[in-house]
Amino acid sequence: MAKLPRRKAGRPDGGAGARAELSLAFRHHRAGDLAAAEAAYLRVLQLVPEQFDALHLLGVIELEKGAAQRAVRWLERALAVRPSVAAAHMNLANALRAAGRRGEALEEYRRALALQPEDAQAHLNFAKALLEAGVLAAALEHAERAAELHADSADAQNVRGNAALGLGRVEIAEGAFRRACGLDPEFAPALVNLGNTLLQQGKIDEAVACQRRACAVAPASAAAYYGCGAALLRKGDAEAAVLALRRAVELAPQLADAWNALGVARRALGDFELASGDFERAIELRPNFAEAYRHKIGCRQAGAAQADLACLEEMLGDAHLPRDGRIAAHFSLGKLHDEAGRYAQAFAHFRQGNELIAADLAAAGQAFDGEVLRRRVERLVSQGESAATPGEIAHGMLPVFIVGAPRSGTSLVEQIIASHPQAYGAGELPDIGEISARGAAAGDARGLRDAAQRYLERLHALAPGAQVATDKMPDNIFSLDAIAAMFPGARVILCRRDLRDIALSCYMTRFSSARYAFSCNLGHCGERLYETDRLARHWLAHPPLRLMEVTYESLVADFEHEARRLIAFVGLDWDPACLAFDRTRRSVMTASAWQVRQPIYHHAVGRWRRYAGELGPLFAALRMGGPS
């Protein structure tokens, strides 16, 4: 961090004694003996009170010891003697930055570069300070200049990647982080940043591998274990995520984000009491951590906690609360008021949270487009009878696709099946949607066979030995043609539920993916569900695969009968464990993590009636009247 002069000791005023002490001090300093060097520099100053090198390097020693304010005082004295030394300006800038005096530090970096414009380290340190100050474009400019001047600097590439990422230039960032890792394969910060960038792009397996490499090369890095845990969570491996995140909080107990992620992982496994404790710890460390409040509230169904209400209301009064925190606070308060039966207050908070989300999605060009959806459904229903013929799986694992609208009961259905000892619940796999997006359903037969083989290999890797594996991605309802072409012997379970209950549940859920952009507007909820239900009716009339319909209302009204139907449909013998689905330990990464760990309950049926007065736009989009 600090910059030592390369030249040998000069000829300070004070004669041979001062020269000898300065030479001795240099030798001790370069050997790393800071105490001896400091004593020698001080002896120089006794002989020559304004000797520049001694003043300068005493400042460097204080900086190396972590005493930033004392370093500033020595360095300012040195520059008063010789104001045109670039290295002294850069060291003063480093000291000011370490002392939290950001604005002054930026000015000193500018002075250092004005004196020595080709100094790669000065450009790099300036870029780091600009990055901390949020001046991203300038940070990127100086990091790129540092990388040009020092082509082998992994640190420069890493800073360049961070600046580019902050500017939303994800491809540049990924390239910079990859370059940094190529220059230094054991540079943990770049490995962590590359893993985070890959995760942001949905390259989950590669992100996990990258973060595991970071943990291996830097076993004392909390950031590496936190990044690994976050990637494993996205992969759906909550058990492994817990191990990584526990290590992260052991290494850095003050890391609120890691405690929050640990809570999310434990909640996914059904460990609600432990998860609540993790969220509380995150809140202790960061009192305005609205997202941790939201997750904590999601760990219980009890009445409103007045302490949480008061804290969240106070949080919303803070003009500096980040936008994401404001959204989380509104959804948390909405849930608390809903549980307490204060429906008008609950809806007001859900509306405000959703309006913020809608504005963000619109600004990012990700707003819901009902016309695009309508054309897609029209194209599917106009195909009429399916060309595929339902068949049998020749050998190996039976894939079962659980489809429908979000919040229609897909998680509950998967939990019932996954409770069978010969079945595995894979959760929401993105594979089929990605294949359809590439147009593989209309592609050549070989391409479909290859895609099917890769998908089956993934299922086998997730659940070796299982006879049945479920994929509960609801939106696979739009890809049953592709599924039929790849897996003619597969089974499809089509989940349906009162559209008004689905819409309300979506509106009251904080989704993290842009594919749920419809959920933040009641009219859009209605459009999405109307078209999804139109497609569901089409598949029921023209099933391209062996298909079973299950309604949420029937499932909760006659649970054992419906559970037995599900198990028989997927070709398994009945097992009583399926009735105790709420005690099955597995990762549930969706918004239903709490609900599927509860015994069957009926109070979610007809829930929309509590909010009927607010649902006019929904009724209109669903092309139905009000309460009936």
N, C-alpha and C positions, 0 to 999 in steps of 0.2 A: 504493500500500500504506500509506504513512504519511499521517497527517492533519495538515495545516498549519492554524494558527489563521486565521480569517477577519478578525479585528479588526486594526486598525493597532497599531503599537507603543504601549505604555502609557507611564506616567511612572515609570520605575524610580527607586529611590533612587540617588543618585550624581550628580544634577544634569543639566545640559544635555549634557555630554559623553557620558554613558551613554545618554541619549535619542537623541542623534544617531547613536551607533554602532549602537543597536538598530534604528533606522529604516533605516540603511544595510544592516545585515545582512538585514533583511526583503526589501529591494529585490533584493539579490544572490541571495537564496534563491529568490525567486519567478522571477527571470530564469534560474535554473538554474546559476548560478556558485557551486557549492558551496564551492570553496576560498576565495573571497573572503568568502562568508557565514560560513564557519567562523572565519576570522580575525577578523571583526567581532564575532561572538558571544563569542569568547575575550577580546577587548578589553573587552566589556561586563562579563565576569566579573572581570576585573582591577579594574574600578571597583566592581562590586557582586557579590561572590562567590556570593551565593545568589539571583541574579536568575532568576526562574522561566522566563521566555520563552527566555532564552539557554540555560539548562540543557536545557529541553524540546527546543528546536530543534537543539541540538548532537546530542542523541539521534536526532532525525529524520534529520539529515545522515548520521550513522554507519549508520543503517538503510538509507538510500538508497545508501550506498557498499558495502553488504553486510557491514559489520562489526557483526554482531548483538550480540555480547557487550559491545562498547564502548557500543553504543546502550543496552543494558539499564542499564549503570552511570550514564550521564547521565540517563536517564528516571527511574530510582529516586531520584536526587538531586532531580530536579524535583518528583516527587510528595511527597517529604519536605517540600518547601516549601509546596506547594499540593495536598493529597491529594484534592480534590473536583473536579478537572478531568477530564471524561469523555474528551476527546481524548487527554490524556496517558496515561490508563489503556489506551486502545485502542492507542496507539503502543507502549506497553510490552508489551502482549499480542502485537502483531505482531512485536516484537523477540524476545520469549521463544519464540514459535513458530518464527521463523527460526533461533534458536539451538538448536532441538530440545528445549526445555524445555516440553513439551506441557501437562502438568498445570498448571504455573504460568500458562501462557498462557490456558488456559480460565478460570481464576479471575479473571484481569485483564479478560477480555472480559465476564464476569458483572458485575464492578464498573463497567465502562464503561456497560453497558446499565442497571444500576440507577440511574446518574446521568442517563442520557439514553436512555430506553426507546424513543424514536421515531427513533433514528439508524439509517437503512437500512444504511450502510456497516458499522456495528458489528455488526448482525445478520448481514450477509453474511460478514464476516471470522470471526465466531464460528461460523457454519455451516461454513465451510471447515475451521476447526480441529477441529470436531466430526467432520467427515467423515474427516479424516486419523486421528482417534483411533478411528474405527469406531463412534461413537455416532450411528447413522444416523437414528433417529427424531427425536432432538433437532436434528440437522443439517437434516433436512427441514423441521421446524417453523420454524427460524430463517431458512432460505432462503426459505420461503414468506412469512414476515413481511417480509423484505428486498424481495421481489418486489412485495408489496402497497404498501410505502412508496415504492418506486422502480419504477414500472410499466414504465419504458423500459430497465431494466437487463438486458441479455443475459447478463451475468455471473451475476446472481442466478438467472435461469432455468436456466443451465447447472449451477450448483451444486445447484439444486432437482432437476434431472434426475439428477445423479449420486447424490444421496441416495436418491431414489425407486428408482433402478436397484439400488442396494445392498440395498434392502428387498424386491426382487423385484416392485416395482410398475412393470412394463415399460410399460404404456400411459401412466401418468402421466409416466414418464421420457421416452418418445417425444414426448409433447405438450410437455413443458418444453423439450426440445432443439429442437423445431420452432419454438417461440415465440422461443427465443434466436436462431435463425437468421433468423427473420422480422424481429426487432429489429435485428440486425446481420448481414447476409448474408455478411460477410467475417470473422466471428468464428470462426477456425479450430478452437479447442477444442470449440465446440458442434457444428460440422460433423463433426469426428472422432467425438464422442460419439454423435451421431445416426446416423452410419454404423455404428458398433459395435452400437448398439441395434437397428437394422434388420437387421443380419447375424444377431444373436441370435434374431430372429424369423423368419429364413429369407427375408427380403426382399432377396435377394442383388443383383439388378440395381440396385435403388434404393440399396443400401449402397455398391456400387462407384461409382455416380455421385456420391454424397455425398462419399466419400473423395477422389475425383479433384478435386472442387471444393475440398476442403480443401487439397490439394497445390497447386492453382493459386493460391489466395489466400495460402498460407503456404509458399512453396517452401523455406524453411529449417526446416520443422517435421518432425522425425523421427517424431513421433506420427502425423502425417498420412500419411506414406509407409508407415509400419508398418501403419496401419489399412487403407490402400489395398491393400497386399500381402496382408493377411489376407483381405480381401473377394475379391480376385482368385483366391486359392487356393480359397476356397469355390466360386467360380464355375467352377473347373476350368481356369483360364487360368494355368498355371504359368509360362509364358514371361514374360508381363506381370508376374506376381507377383515373379519374380526381379528384374526391373528396378526395381520399386518398393522392394523390400526391400534391394537393394544400396544404393539411395539412402538408405534409413533408417539403415543401419549406417555409411555415410559421414558422415552428419550426427551420429550418436550412436553411436560405436564401443563404448560401454559398455552398449548396450541388448541384454541377453541374449535377451529374447523375440524381438527382430527377427532375431538370428542363428539362433535355433532355427527360426523360420518360414522364413528363407532356406534353411536346410538341408532343410526339408520340401519346399519348391518345387523345389529342385535334385534331390532324390531322386525326385520325381514325374517329372522329365525324364530320369531314368536317370544323372545325374551324381553317382555315389555317392562318388567320392573327394572332390569339392568339398563335397558335403553333409556328409560325415564331418568335414571341417575346420570347417564352420560349427557343427556340434553341439559339437565340442571347444572352439571359442571360447566358445560359450554356457556350457559347463560351467566354463571358466576364470573367467568373469565371475561365475558363480553356482554354486559347487561342489556345492550340494545340488539341482541342477536335474535331478530324476529323469526328467522327460519328455524332456529332451535326451538323456540316457543311453539311454532306450528307443528313440528315433529313431536314434541313432548305431548301436546294436546291430542295428537293422533294416536297416542299409546293408551288412551282410556276412553270410555264412553260415559263416565260419571257426569254429574251436573257441573255447571260452570265453576271454575276455581276463581274466586273473587280476587285473589292476589295476582293471578295471571291477567285477569281483566284490567285491573288498575295499571299494571306495568305496561300492558299493550296500548291502552288508551293514552298513557303518558308518552309512550314511544311515538305514537302518531302525531303528537303535538310538537315533536322535535323537527324543525325545518331542515335539519342536516341529515335526517334519516335517509339512507340510500333507497333508491327506487325499489330494488328487490326486497329490501326490508319492509318497506311500506306495503307492498303487495302481500308479503307473508303475514304482516300484522293484521291486515284486513281479513284475510282468510281465517286466521286464528280466532279473531273476535267473532267472525261469522259463525264458526263452529261452536264456540262457547255460548253465544246467545241462542243458537238453534237448540243445543242440548238443554238449555234452561227454559225453552218454550217461548223465548222473546223473538218471535219470528220476524216482526217488522224491523227490529234492530239488526237481526242476523242478515236479512236480505239486503239491507242498506250497505253493510260491510262487504258482502259478496259482490254486490253491484260495483262498488268503488274499486275493489281489487281487480275485477274483470275488466273494468274500463281502462285501468292502467296497463294491463296485459294487452288488451286490444290495440291501444295506441302504440305500444312497443312493437307488436307484430306488424302493424301497418307501416311503421317507420322502417322496418327491416324487409319490407316487401313480402311478408309471409302471411298476410291476411287470408282468411277463408274465402274461397271463390266457389259459390254455389253453382254457377253455370258450368264450370269445369267438372264438378261432381255429377251434375245432372247429365251431361253428355257422356260421361264415363259409364254411368248406370244404364243409360239408354242404349249404349253400344252393347253392353252385356245382355240386357234383357231382349234385345232385338235378334239375338242369335238363335232364339227358340230352343229346340231340342239339342242337347249336347251330343257332339260327335263321339265323345269318349264312351266306353262301355265299362261300367263298374266291374272290377275283377277281384282277384285274390292276390295277396302278397305271396310271392313264390317262396320266400324263405326269410328268416331273420325277423327283425323288429317291425311291429305294426305302427306306422305313424297315424296319429289321431289329431285332426285339426279342429280346435274349438273356436268358432267364429261367431260374429254378431256385432252389435254396437258396444262401445266401451260402457262399462257399468251395467251390463245386461245379465251378469251372473257367470261370466266366463271364468273368473278366478275361483269361484265356489265349485263349479263343475270340475275344473282341473284338480282342485284340492281333494275332491271325493275320489277321483280316479287315481291320483298320485298316492293316496293312502293305501292302495292295494299293494301287497308286497312284490308283485310282478310287474308293476307299472312305474313309470318315471314321469314327473312333470317338469318339462323343460322351460316353462314360462313363455315369455313373448320373444320368439326368435325373429330377427329381421330378415332372414334369408329369402323367404318366399316373396315378400314385397320387393326386395332388391332384384330378384330374378324377373318379376313382372315388369318392374320399372325399366329394365333393359330390353323389354320386348321379347323375352325368351319364349313366352307362351306362343308367339307366332313364328318363332325361329325354327331352325332345323331340328330334326329328331335327335341328332348326335349331341347338339348343344343341350337339349333337355335331359338326355340320359346322363350327361356329365354333371349337370346341375343337380339332378336327383341323387347321383352317387355321392357327390360332395356333401349334400344335406344328410343322407343316411349315415355317412361316416361321422359326421358331427354328432348325430344322435347316439351312435354307438360309443363314441368317445365319452359323451356325457353320462351314459347309462349302460355300461357293458353288462350284458346278461338280461336286461329287461325285455319282456315280451311286448310291451306297449309303451310308447312314449308320446306325450301330448305336447302340442305347440298351441298355446292359447293366444296368439296374436289376433285380436278381434278383427283387424282390417284385412285379414286373409279372406274375408268374405268377398272381397273384390278380386280375388285371384284363384277362385275355385276352378277356373278353366285351366290355368297353369298347373295347379295341383293335380287335376284329373289327368292331364297329359303326362306328368312325371310319375304319379303314384296311383295308377288305376285301382289298386286294391286298398287304398287308404280309406279311413272313415272320417266323416265330418259330423260334428255336433253343432247344431245351429241354436244359439241361445237367443231367446226373445223375452221381452219384458214390456210392461206398459211404457210407451214412449215418453209419457209425461214424467214418470219416475226416473227414467234414464236421463232425460234432459236436465231435470233438477239436480240429480247427482253429479252430472258432468259440470254443471254451472257452479256447483259448490266444491269442486275439486280443483286443486292447483296442479295442473299437468305441467310437465317439464319439456315436453316435445311439441314442436310446431305442428305436428300432424293433428294435434287436438286444437288447432286454432279456432275451430267452430265453437268450442266450449265457453268462450268468454262473451258470447252474445246469444240471448235467448232465441232470437229469430234465426240465427245461424244454426243453433242447436236443432231447432225444428226442421230446417231445410236438410241438414245432415241426416237426421233420424228418419225423416220421411223417405228420402232416397235410399237409405240403407235398408229400411223395411220393405220398400218396393223391390229391391234386389233380393231380399230374403224370401219374399213370396214367390219370386221367379225361380229361385233355386229349389224351393219346396215343390213347385209344379214341374220343374225340369231338372231333377238332381243329376249332376254329372258324376257323382260318387255315391257310395252308400251313406245315407244322411239320416240323422235323427234330430228331431226338433225337441227342445226342452224349454219350458217357460219358467221364469223365476217364480212366478206365483204358484205354479203346480209343485215346484221343487220344495218350497217352504210349507205348502199345504199338506203334502203327502210325501215326506222326505224319503222314507225307506223304500217305498214303491218306485220313486223316480231314481233313487240311487241304484237299486237293483237293475232297473232298465238300462242305466248308463253302463254298468259293469258288463251286463250281458251283451250290449251292443258292441263293445270293444273286444269281445271274445274271451273274456276271463271268467273263471269260476268265482262265485260270490265269496267275499271275505268280510267278516264283521268289522274289520278295521276301517272299512269305508264309512261306517256309521259314526265312528269316532274321529272324523276328519279333522276336527278342531285340535286334536292332540298330536297330529302328524308334524314331525319336525322336518322342515325343508325351507329353502329360500323362497320367499314370496316378495318380489321386488315391486309389485304394483301398488296402487292406492288402496287395494283391498287387504293389505297385510294384516290389519286388525280384524276385519270382518270374518276372514276365513279361519281365524283362530277362536271364534265364538261358536257355541252351539246354535243350531238353527233358530232364527227369530223371525217374527212376522211384522215388526213395526215399520219396516221399510216399504211395505206394500201400501200403495195409496198415499205415500208421503207428500206427493205433490199438492194434495188438497190443502195442506197447511199454508201454502203459498199461492193458492189459486188466484187471489186478487192481483198478483204481480206478474202472472204468466200470460197476459194477453198476446204479446208478440210470439210466444211459443205456440199457443193455440192456433193463431193465424197461419203460421208456417207449416204446422202439422195438418192444416185444412180440417180442423175440427172446432167445435164450439168450446165453451167453457166447461165448468164442472157438470158431470152427468152421473 
